[in-house]
Amino acid sequence: MFKEIQQEVNSLEDYIYSKSRSDKDSVFVLLTHLLAECGEAADEIKGMEGKRAESPSEFSKGELAKELVDIIFNVLRIAHYYDIDVDKYFDERLKGIRDKFS
């Protein structure tokens, strides 16, 4: 399920670092990026639910979708950092969640 997406993220990250002058991000920087994206998604949801000063019409599913993809991208970057096969653990985790509520 995630294998192709994870490979694409890994390739993209490797490409980005091959073109930049900086070293690969530490896991702490990766986590900071993830948390920042979670905050941006939360802001978008608050706006869509009318919990922000701006009009709810200024927020959109499209913008929320972008933030959710950014979250997934950063989760997969962390998985790459630790060489984790997300497919394997995702399926196992879903089974555990199903069993918990069965």
N, C-alpha and C positions, 0 to 999 in steps of 0.2 A: 504494500500500500504506500509506504513512505520511501521505499528504496530508491526509486527514480528521482523523487524530489530531493532526498538527502544527497544523492550523488551530484545533482545539479547545484545544490547549495555548496557542497564541498568544492566542486570545480570552480564555481564563481568566486568563492572565498580565496582559493589558491590563485586564481587569475588576478584578483584585486591586489593581493599582497605581492604578486610578481611585478605589478606595475607601480607599486608605491615604494616609498623609501623607508617605511616603518616596518618593524617586526610584527609578527602575528600578535593579535591581542591576547592578553592574559585572560584566564577564566573570569577574573574579577571584572575586567572591562567588558567581557561578553555579558556577564550577569547585569552589569549596569545598563548596557544597551537594552537587554530584555526588559528590565524594570521600567526604563524610560518609555518603551513601546507600550507596556501595560498601562502606564499612566496616561499616555495619549489615547489609548482605546477607552479607558475609563472616562476621560474628558468628553470623548465623542458620545459615549452612551449617556452621560449626564446631560449633555446638550440635547440629544434626541428625546430624552425623557422630560425635558423642560426644567431641569435642575440647574441651569446656567442662566446668566443674565441675558445672553443672546437669544434670539428667536430659535425655537426648535427647527424651523425650516432651514437654518444656516448649517445644520448638521445633516449627515446623510448616511444611508447604508453603504454607499460606495466608499465614503471616507472611513467608516468603521471597518469595512472589508479590508482596506489597505492596511489599517493598523493591526488587524488580526493576522494578515499575511506577514507583516513585519515581526509579530510575536512568534509565529511559526518559524520564520527564517532564523531568528535569534535562538530559539530553542534548538533548532537543527545545528546551528553553529556550535553550541555547547556540546551537543551529542558528538559532533565531529572532533571537538577538542579532546574528548574522552574516548573516542573510537567506539561509540555505542551504536549498535544496530537497532534503530528505533522500531523497525517493523517487528522484530522479535519481541521486544519488551512491550510494545503497544498492544499486540494481540494478547499477551499474557495478562497485562493490566486490565484490558477490557473484560477478559474472562473473570478475573478477580472481582471486578466491580459488579458484573452480572451475578456472580455467586453470592456476593454480599447482599444483594437485594432480592434474591430468589427465595 
